[in-house]
Amino acid sequence: MLAAAVNPYHLTTRESAFMAAALLFDRLHTLVPGPLSGLDEATVRGAIKSHPPLLRVLESWRWSADLWQAGVMCSGLEGDDAFDDVQRSCEAIGQRVDCSGPGGFGRFLHAKVFAMEGEYLQGVCTDVLKGGADPGISVPMLAGLDRFAIRHGLLAVRAGGPSENQQRLSAGRSGPSLAQRAEGLIGSTLCTFALPVLTVAGGDAILHARELLDASLSGLRRAIEAMTGAQGGSGGSSQADIREAAAAVARGFAVVRAELVGQDDNAGRRIIEGQVKISLRRLPADAAVLASVAALRTARGGAPSGAGSGPGGVAGVASPWLYAVVVTPMLASAP
């Protein structure tokens, strides 16, 4: 089974990174913000009443309800979720030499957010709704999800560039963020391929596409699993194998396109397709932090650096490497 950890920010914004992952992977795991004292109905209702942003997050995810009900989306794995990993990542960032000092990234951290339930629900939910506006929250979240992914042998999902809307608003000139560019200098790229996806669609439409493309998607998943070796890097498939499997998905998509695109989903939204570039990459375990430190340095006039591109020192994980799929939308030509 090909599974991945996906950032809750991508689920909220419905950007191509999530839309592609929801089609590509057998299962996706994410961190659902919730009361730290328990997830029984009474506790959740009380948390929603005390912290309205939690309700707004859950409402913003309503479109994906079919994916949760079908088991494509999950909040944890084997009774474990990523919250402890996020807490530990936040603590570790604060102790890193490259994050310390008055001008270091550590000064942006909001350690209280991950230590107190009220701060957590208010701070994380507000930031998720904003799409990750505060790096003092979003970076520990991403680092924690990466740690969770490594512990459980999952791939990670990354956004490799701006959304289609951002590209259109900037006439196609908007590029990756500083952190995305910095992470591009870290680790290594194993393979790249193009894939057609539904860029605007509800959970019901994504499930239908998964069903129609099941055979070809299964072949692509097996090829990716073979290349990453379930985090073991066995090299069991080549770039040519993966690209041929991706081409089979594209051919299958073309056959069933009329059954998917141009229809309305359950929410009455017109279903739209798009092309994405997917890069399969191997990154150090602490890539999220390395990229953020480099982005801060670049913003202050320093040169971007690939320093630290070897295995990251993240204690308590089985492997120093993180396998990731980086999804970059390919802006279609105007009709």
Secondary structure as the mmCIF struct_conf table of DSSP 4:
data_model
#
loop_
_struct_conf.conf_type_id
_struct_conf.id
_struct_conf.beg_label_comp_id
_struct_conf.beg_label_asym_id
_struct_conf.beg_label_seq_id
_struct_conf.end_label_comp_id
_struct_conf.end_label_asym_id
_struct_conf.end_label_seq_id
STRN STRN1 ALA A 3 ALA A 5
HELX_RH_AL_P HELX_RH_AL_P1 PRO A 8 THR A 13
TURN_TY1_P TURN_TY1_P1 ARG A 14 ARG A 14
HELX_RH_AL_P HELX_RH_AL_P2 SER A 16 LEU A 24
BEND BEND1 ASP A 26 ASP A 26
STRN STRN2 ARG A 27 HIS A 29
TURN_TY1_P TURN_TY1_P2 LEU A 36 SER A 37
BEND BEND2 ASP A 40 ASP A 40
HELX_RH_AL_P HELX_RH_AL_P3 GLU A 41 SER A 50
HELX_RH_AL_P HELX_RH_AL_P4 PRO A 52 SER A 60
TURN_TY1_P TURN_TY1_P3 TRP A 61 TRP A 61
HELX_RH_3T_P HELX_RH_3T_P1 ARG A 62 SER A 64
HELX_RH_AL_P HELX_RH_AL_P5 ALA A 65 GLN A 69
TURN_TY1_P TURN_TY1_P4 ALA A 70 GLY A 71
BEND BEND3 VAL A 72 VAL A 72
STRN STRN3 MET A 73 CYS A 74
BEND BEND4 SER A 75 SER A 75
STRN STRN4 LEU A 77 LEU A 77
TURN_TY1_P TURN_TY1_P5 GLU A 78 GLY A 79
STRN STRN5 ASP A 80 ASP A 80
BEND BEND5 ALA A 82 ALA A 82
HELX_RH_AL_P HELX_RH_AL_P6 PHE A 83 GLN A 95
HELX_RH_3T_P HELX_RH_3T_P2 VAL A 97 CYS A 99
BEND BEND6 GLY A 101 GLY A 101
TURN_TY1_P TURN_TY1_P6 PRO A 102 GLY A 103
BEND BEND7 GLY A 104 GLY A 104
HELX_RH_3T_P HELX_RH_3T_P3 PHE A 105 PHE A 108
HELX_RH_3T_P HELX_RH_3T_P4 ALA A 111 PHE A 114
TURN_TY1_P TURN_TY1_P7 ALA A 115 ALA A 115
BEND BEND8 MET A 116 MET A 116
HELX_RH_AL_P HELX_RH_AL_P7 GLU A 117 LEU A 129
TURN_TY1_P TURN_TY1_P8 LYS A 130 GLY A 131
BEND BEND9 GLY A 132 GLY A 132
HELX_RH_AL_P HELX_RH_AL_P8 PRO A 135 HIS A 152
TURN_TY1_P TURN_TY1_P9 GLY A 153 GLY A 153
STRN STRN6 LEU A 155 ALA A 159
BEND BEND10 GLY A 161 GLY A 161
HELX_RH_AL_P HELX_RH_AL_P9 GLU A 164 LEU A 169
TURN_TY1_P TURN_TY1_P10 SER A 170 GLY A 172
HELX_RH_AL_P HELX_RH_AL_P10 LEU A 178 GLY A 184
TURN_TY1_P TURN_TY1_P11 LEU A 185 LEU A 185
BEND BEND11 ILE A 186 GLY A 187
STRN STRN7 SER A 188 VAL A 200
HELX_RH_AL_P HELX_RH_AL_P11 GLY A 203 LEU A 212
TURN_TY1_P TURN_TY1_P12 LEU A 213 LEU A 213
HELX_RH_AL_P HELX_RH_AL_P12 ASP A 214 THR A 228
TURN_TY1_P TURN_TY1_P13 GLY A 229 GLY A 232
BEND BEND12 SER A 237 SER A 237
HELX_RH_AL_P HELX_RH_AL_P13 GLN A 239 LEU A 260
TURN_TY1_P TURN_TY1_P14 VAL A 261 GLY A 262
BEND BEND13 GLN A 263 GLN A 263
STRN STRN8 ASP A 264 ASP A 264
TURN_TY1_P TURN_TY1_P15 ASN A 266 ALA A 267
BEND BEND14 GLY A 268 GLY A 268
HELX_LH_PP_P HELX_LH_PP_P1 ARG A 269 ARG A 269
STRN STRN9 ARG A 270 ARG A 270
HELX_LH_PP_P HELX_LH_PP_P2 ILE A 271 ILE A 271
STRN STRN10 ILE A 272 PRO A 284
TURN_TY1_P TURN_TY1_P16 ALA A 285 ASP A 286
HELX_RH_AL_P HELX_RH_AL_P14 ALA A 287 ALA A 299
TURN_TY1_P TURN_TY1_P17 ARG A 300 GLY A 301
HELX_LH_PP_P HELX_LH_PP_P3 GLY A 302 PRO A 304
TURN_TY1_P TURN_TY1_P18 ALA A 307 GLY A 308
BEND BEND15 GLY A 310 GLY A 310
TURN_TY1_P TURN_TY1_P19 ALA A 315 GLY A 316
BEND BEND16 ALA A 318 ALA A 318
BEND BEND17 PRO A 320 PRO A 320
STRN STRN11 TRP A 321 MET A 330
HELX_LH_PP_P HELX_LH_PP_P4 LEU A 331 ALA A 334
#
